[in-house]
Amino acid sequence: MDRAHRKMKKNEKLLMIQSGLVLGITFIYLLGQFIHLPQMQYITGAYLMFVMLFFLPIIDGLIKYMSIGMLAIGSVIFIMKGSSIDVWMGSASLNHTLISLFVSVPLLGLTVKSEEYLLALKGLYMKYLHSPSLFLASTQLFTHAMSVVLNMGAVSIFYYLTSKNPVLNSPRLLSTTLLRGYASTITWSPFFAAMALVIGQLHIEWAAALPYLLGCVLISFAVSILTDMIVMKREAAVTGAVQEHAATVEEDGAIVVNWKKIIELFLLLAGMIGLVFLIDWLTPLTMPTAVIILAFLLPPIWLAIKGQILLLLAESKHYVTTTVPLFKKETVLFLATGFFSGAVSQTNFGTWLAKVLLTVFKDFTIGISFFIAVTVIAFSIIGFHPIMLISLYITSIDPALLGMSKLYYAVLLLGAWGLATTVSPMTAVSHMLGNLMKQRVFELSFNWNIFYCLISLCFLILYLTILTVFHII
């Protein structure tokens, strides 16, 4: 018994060490935003290298071996190029912002992770969403909106809200709706690492890209509804319980929708995005920095106002002891990818690839765009995280060499990242849905979304082409 107790205590200490190391990444990032000293680059780079090497033996699976490969190849390139310590440290820090953002954003979920909001949404489903088409469209919209702040947490919440609802008997339609709602958020949300990477590396303003990125979201929703209608015709069972459910609801006049809480929820989500934009506009802070600061300040203030201090304490403890240690795989992957991308940027790879694409496609920008997007999606399907290829493209290739504006390139890469997430069997969200629904991950990601992905890709390229023809982007 004593041995088991000691082992449990040892595991708890190890988790706390892991949590402290990951949170230290965010702390150093914030420190670097306010203390502008030459030494900070070396301190930051050395710390990130230490964290990466500390976690590397602990993690397992494909990410471990891909990270080792990227670190090894990157180191060889640096040595052959005779790169200075500044370059080594700069490359180790390339994705520092992404990890800091990735770790901090879940804290914002505390503001909307309230039973009163979930009960209000449940009432809305039970009282009004009796049509399968309306049910699916609303679920995708709600998942999308909540994913802005809750990330994958929104997927699990709406799975539990909808999986027992008698309107829908199709695991396929439910999983694709949840997955697409989440993935389309990646395209534009300032709370996601994808946005920080692309906007940061291209040095463009989020507000400047937002209107065009929201166009991608509309395309995603339109194509998703179209493909869902096709699947619904094949799966007649999805409407089998609708009439019975509607009759039951009509008999039960006790269901009340708390519109006040629903409106409050979506105003809160909109308010958080507005606050980030306001901080970015009124201060010299970058948008990722604004998001991180908001993530640490807003939840305690909001929950104190709501009188939910016990919830704050419980969720904060869970965040530190359970949530943060789970980020070690992503931490290693993001740092190794940044290190490798920094190394490749020291070579002529970007110029060479641009020349190859121009040789093959000439000035046919549509062909080049398809190549870039398809490679991101294809590599994601076979097990590579989208960040790996997009980091390579964003750090190595100047879009001007391909005849593209920075905005065009940003929308293309972010759109491809979102689509790749829907079909990749290796993403965390796909594995989570697979576990929840007891479905094969390859089935619910690739098999059930590839048609949607290809159609959306064609419309994405068409959309970008139209914007270019009319000199809008």
Sequence and secondary structure as in RCSB ss.txt:
>XXXX:A:sequence
MDRAHRKMKKNEKLLMIQSGLVLGITFIYLLGQFIHLPQMQYITGAYLMFVMLFFLPIIDGLIKYMSIGMLAIGS
VIFIMKGSSIDVWMGSASLNHTLISLFVSVPLLGLTVKSEEYLLALKGLYMKYLHSPSLFLASTQLFTHAMSVVL
NMGAVSIFYYLTSKNPVLNSPRLLSTTLLRGYASTITWSPFFAAMALVIGQLHIEWAAALPYLLGCVLISFAVSI
LTDMIVMKREAAVTGAVQEHAATVEEDGAIVVNWKKIIELFLLLAGMIGLVFLIDWLTPLTMPTAVIILAFLLPP
IWLAIKGQILLLLAESKHYVTTTVPLFKKETVLFLATGFFSGAVSQTNFGTWLAKVLLTVFKDFTIGISFFIAVT
VIAFSIIGFHPIMLISLYITSIDPALLGMSKLYYAVLLLGAWGLATTVSPMTAVSHMLGNLMKQRVFELSFNWNI
FYCLISLCFLILYLTILTVFHII
>XXXX:A:secstr
 HHHHHHHHHHHHHHHHHHHHHHHHHHHHHHHHH   THHHHHHHHHHHHHHHHHTTT  SHHHHHHHHHHHHHH
HHHHHHT  HHHHHHHHTTTHHHHHHHHHGGGGGGGT  HHHHHHHHHHHHHH  SHHHHHHHHHHHHHHHHHHH
TTHHHHHHHHHHTT TT   HHHHHHHHHHHHHHHHTT TTSHHHHHHHHHHT  HHHHHHHHHHHHHHHHHHHH
HHHHHHHHH GGGGTTHHHHHHHHHH TT    HHHHHHHHHHHHHHHHHHHHHHHHSS  HHHHHHHHHHHHHH
HHHHHTT HHHHHHHHHHIIIIIGGGGHHHHHHHHHHHHHHHHHTTTTHHHHHHHHHHHHHTT HHHHHHHHHHH
HHHHHHTT  HHHHHHHHHHH  GGGGT  HHHHHHHHHHHHHHHHHH TTSHHHHHHHHHHT  HHIIIIIHHH
HHHHHHHHHHHHHHHHHHHTT  
